[in-house]
Amino acid sequence: MSCSKSTKKAEAFADLMLSNGLRLVNGRSKLDGAAKATFDNGRSLLVILASDPQHGPCTTSTPGPGLNSRVFLVLYEFYGEEDMQNCSEYFVEFQTRYLPPIFGLEFLVAICGNALAIYLFFTREKTWHTGIIYSFNLAVSDLLYTLSLPLLIAYYAMDKNWIFGSPVCKLERFFFNCNLYGSIFFVTCISLNRYVAIVYPMYAHGRIEPKHAKIISLVTWILVAGISAPVFKFSALDLRNPLHTECIGTARTVELTLYIPYSLFLAAFGCGIPFLLTLLSYVSIAWTVFKSESLSALEKKKVWLMVFSVVALYAISFVPYHVLRNINLYNRINQQNCTDSVIVHSAMQVTKALVTLNVCIHPLLYASVADSMRCSRRKDSPRNYNGPI
C-alpha cells in the first residue's frame, strides 16, 4: 500500500470517526511498532501510531477530540477473518440490489392507497363506528411510515451509506417499529371487534361504542410508542469501511447481549400474543358464519376469504420476520458460518419487504370494514347488528 494512499485512507477514516463521535477505548498496546485500537462501536483496528518514526513521511499527526492518542494510519480496516468480510459483502449486495426497487414500488402504492383511504373516511363515512376508528388509526400509522420510505430507498441505493445523520437514523427505525407493532395491534383490535360483533351481536349492541374505540386507540398508540422507544438506545451509526456508514436497525455487536432479550420480548408480546388473539377471533367468526342459515354461499365465501387473508398476512410476514430476526441475531453473536448466515439474513430481508408490503394491503382491509358496515343492516344474525364490524 503506497504512502499517499495510506495517508489518504487514514485521514478519511479519522474524519469519519470524529464526525460520528467515536471514542477510543484502547490505543496504547504496542504490537511490533503498531497499536491495536478498539472503538466503542465494537470495531478493532490494527494501526500504526502517528508518532512512530519508523514510517517517516507516511504518518499523520492530526489531533482530534475524543481520542486519547493521535490520529492513526490505518493498516487493516476490520477485525476478523476474510470470509467474514466477504459474508458482510453478500449481505450488502442482496439489500442494495433488491430492496430499493421493492421499497420504491411499495411507496407509490402505499402513499396513494392510504391517503385515499383517509380522504374517504372523512368524506364518505358520516358515522364512525368502532371498526372505522380502528381502521383510520391503522391508515395513519401506515401513512407516517410510508413517508419515511424514501430515506431507506436512498440508503440502499447508495450502497448502504447513511448520509442523514444519527438522529434521523434512530427516528426512521422508530417509525418502522411503530408501524410494525401499530399494524399488528390495530389489526388485532379490528379482529376482536369483529369477533364480538358477529359472535355476540346482542352483547355488543349498546355496550361497545365509538368512545371505547377512541380510548383503546389512544392506549394502543402509547403502548406502541413505549415498546418501540428502546430503538433510540440501540439503533446507531456504524462504520462498514472508511467510505460507508451504516444505520443499524437492531444493535451493534457489542450491545447484542442486551438487545436480544428486548427482541424476544417484541416477538412474544408484539407479535405472538396478538397473532393468537387474531387467529382465535377469525376461527370463531368463520365457525359462526358457517352455521348461519341467513347468509348466502357467496357471502360466506367473502367472510372465509377475509379470514384467510388476515391469517395469511401474519403467516407470510409478521411471524417469519420475528423468527428470522432472532435467528439472525443468534448467528451474529455466535458467528455462524457465512453460508448459513447469508441464507438467514437474505430470508429476513425478504420478510422485511413483506412487512412493508402490509402498508399497501391494508387499504383493502379498510374497504372490507366499510363494506361490512353496509352489509350488517339486515336483521338476521350474524348481520342483525348495525354497529362495530
N, C-alpha and C positions, 0 to 999 in steps of 0.2 A: 504494500500500500504506500503510495507516494506521499512525500512530506506535505505538499499543498492540499491533496485530497484529504489526508488525515486531519489536518488542521481545520479544514472547512467543515468536515463532518463533526469534529469535536465542538466547534463553535455553534453549529446548528443544533446539536443535541443540548448544549448548555443553555441556549436560548429557550428551547422547549421546556427544559427542566425548570428554569426560573419562571417562565410565563405560566406554568401550571402549578407553581408553588410547591415543588417537591423539596423535601428536606433530607439532607444527607445524614444517615444514621451511623455509618461506619466507613471512613475513608482513609484510615491511617495504618491498616495492617499491611506492611510491606510484603511483597511477593516478587522476588527477583527484579527489583527496581521498579515494580509496579504496585498497585494497590487494588484491593477488591472493595468496591463501594456497594452498599446496599441501601436503596432508597425506600421511602415509606410507601411507595406504590407496589412493593414486593419484588421489583426487578433487581438483579445483581449485575454489576458490570465489572469487567476487568479493565483497569485504566492505568495510565502512566501519570504519575504526579507531575503537575506543571513545573514544579521546581527541580525536576530530575535533570541534571546537567548532561547526562549521557545522550539525550536526544536533541540537544542543542536547539537549532532554529525551528524544529518541529513543535516545540512546546508552546503553550499559550498560558498567559498569566492573568486572564480577565477575571476579576473577582466578582462575586455576586452574593446578594443577601440569602440567608437560609442555608449556606454551605459552611462547614467548619474546616474547609481547606480550599485550595484554589480550584478553578475550573480545570477539567481533565481532558486529556487526549484519549478518545475512546478507541480501544482496540477491538473489543468484542461487544456487540450491541445487546445481546441477550444471554441469559444463562440457559443451561440445558443442552441436550444433545441435538444434533442436526435434524433427526427425524421429527422431534417435537416442533422445531421451527417449520418444517415442511407441513406438518399437520395443521399448524396455525394458518398457513397459507391456503390450505384446502378449505378451511372454514371460511376465510375471507372470499375466496373465489366463488363459492356457492352463493353466498349472500349478495355479493356485488353483481353477479350475473343474472340472478332470477328475481330478487326482491324489488329492485326499482321499477320494472315494468308492471309487476303484480300490484305493488302499492299504488302506482300511478293510475291503473285502471280502477282499483278499488276506491281511490279518492274521487274520481269523476262520478262513479255510480253512487257512492255514499253521500256526497255533497248534494247531489240532485235529489236523491230519494228521501233523505232525512229533512232537508229544507222544505221539500214539497209536503212531507207528512206534517211538519209543524204548521205550515201555512193552512193545510186542510183542517187540522184540528181547530184552529182559530176561526176559520170561515165556514166550515160545514157542520161542525158538531156544536149544536146550540146547548145541548145538555151533556155535561161532562160527568158520566158515571165513573165508577171506580176503575174499570178497565181502561178507559180513555186517559185517566190521570196517570196510571202506571205507564201506559204506552207513551204519553207525552214526555215523561221523565226519561224514559229509555231513549227516545229520539234526541233529547237534549244532550244526553251522555254521548251518544254516537256522534252527533254533530261536533261537539267540542273536541273529541279525539280526532275526527276526520280533518279538522283544521290544522292539526299538528303533523299530519302525514307528509306534507311537503318537506319538512325538516328531515324525516327519515329517508325520503326519496333522494334528496341531495346528498345525505350522508353516505348511503350505499353507492350512489352513482359516482362519488368522488373516492372510491376505493376505501370505504370506511374511514374517512378522515373527517373528524368532527371539528368544525370551524366556528361553532356558535357559542362556545364558552361553557363552563361548568354549570352555571345556574340554569341555562336553557336545557342542557342535557338532563339534569335532575327533574326539571319540570316536564319534559317530554315523557320520561319514564313514569313519572307520577300520573300523567294523563292516561298513559297506556294501562296502568294498573286500575285507575279509577273507572275507565271504560270497561275493562275486562270484568271486574267484580260488580260494577254497576249493572252491566248487561246481565250477568248471572243472577244477581239479586232481584232485578226488576222482572226478568223472565219468570223467576220463581214466584214473585208476587202475582203476576198475571195468571200463572198456573194455579196457585192456591185460590185466587179469586174466582176463577172459572170452576174449580172443583166445588167450592161452597155453593156457588150459584146454580150449578147443574145437578149436583148430587143431593144437596139440601136446599132446594129453592124456597121452601116455606120458612126455613130458619133464616135464610139470608134476607128475606123480604122485611124491610123495616128495621133491620139490625145493622146492616152494612151500608153505610152512607158515604158520599164523596169526602166528607170531612175526615173520616177514618183513613181513607186512602191518602189524603194530603199529609196527615200526621205520619203515617207509615213511610211515605216517600221521603219526608224530611229526615226521619230516623235512619232510613237507608242511606241517604247521601252522607250523613255524619259518620255512619258505620264504615262506608266505603272509603271515605277520606281518612278515617282513623287507621284502618288496616293497610292503607297504601302509604301512609306517612313515612314509615321506615325507609322507603325508597330514597328519601332525601339524604339519609345517612350512608346507605350502601352504594348507590349509583355514583359514579365518579369518572373522571377522565383518566385514561391510561395510555402510555406511550408504546405503540406497537413497534415503531422504529423512529429515527430522528425526524422523519417527514410525515408521519401518520399518528394522529391522536384518536383513540377510540373512546366512544361513550359507552361505558359498561352498564348493561341493563340489570345485571344481577349484583355481583360484588367482585371486588378484586380478590386475587388468590389469597392474600394474607388475611382476608376477612370471611373466607368461606365457612369456617367453623362456626361463626356467628350467624351467617346468613342462612345456612341450611335448615336450622330449626324454624326460622321465620318462613322459609319456603314451604316446609312441610305443613306448617300451620295454615298457610294460604291454600294449599292443596286440599286439606281436610275441611277447614271452616269456610273457605271461599268458593270451593268447587264441589267437594264430596257431599256435604250435607245438603246444599241446595239441589244437587243432582238427584239425590234420593227423594227429596220432597217433591220435586217436579215429576219424577218418574211415577211415584205412587199416586200423585194427583191425576195424571193423564191415564194411568191404568184404570183408576176408578171412574173417570169420565167416560172412557171407552166402554167399560162394562155397563154403565148406566144407560148410555146411548144404545148399546146393543140390545138391551132388554126393553127399551121403549117401543111401544106399538104405534106411537103417534108420528114417528119420523119415517120419512121415505127412505128407500135404499140409497138414493143419491145423497141425501142429507147425512146419512150415516157414514157414507164414504168420505164426505168432506170432513167430518169430525175425525175419522180414523187417519186421514191424510194429515190433519193438523197435529194429531198426537205423534204420528211417525216423524213429522218434520222437526218438532221440538226436541224429541228424544235423539234424533239423528244429529241435531245441532250440537248437543253435548257430546255424543259418541264420536264425532269426527273432528271436533275442535277443542272444546274446553277440557275434557278428560285427558285425551292424548297429550295436549300441551303441558298439563301439570305433571303427568307421569314422566314424560321425556325431559322436562326441565330438571326434575330432581335426579334422574339418571345421569344427565349431562353434568350436573354439579358433582355427583359422586365420581364420575370419570375424571373431572378436573382435580379433585382433591386426592384421588388415588392414582393419578397419572396412568390411566389405562393405555393400551397400545393404540397407535394412531388410527388404524383401520376401524376399530370399534368406535372410537371417539368421533370420527368423521361421520359414520353412519348415524349415530345418535344425534349429533349436532345438526346434521342436514335434515333429519326427520323432524327435529324440534323446530327448525326454521319453517318447514312446510306447515306444521300445525300452527305456528305463529301467524303465518299468512292466512290460514283458515280462520283463526280467531279474529283477525282484522276483517275477514270477509263477512263476519256477522253484521257489521255496520251496514253492509249492502243488503243483507237478507231481512233484517228487522223491519223495514217498511212493509214487507209482505205480512208480517205478524200484526202490524198496526191495522192493515186493511182487514184482516180476519177479525180483529177485535171490533172494529166499527161495523162490519157486516154482521157479526154475531148479535150485536145490539138490535139491529133492524130485524133480524130473524127470530128474536126472542119475544116477539109481541103476540104470538099465538098463545092460547090459554092452556094447551095440553102440556103436561110435564114431558121432558125437562125444559120446555120452552115457555112455561107459564109465568116466567118471572121477567119483568121488564126492568132489569137492574144491572148489577155488576157482572158483566160477562167478560 
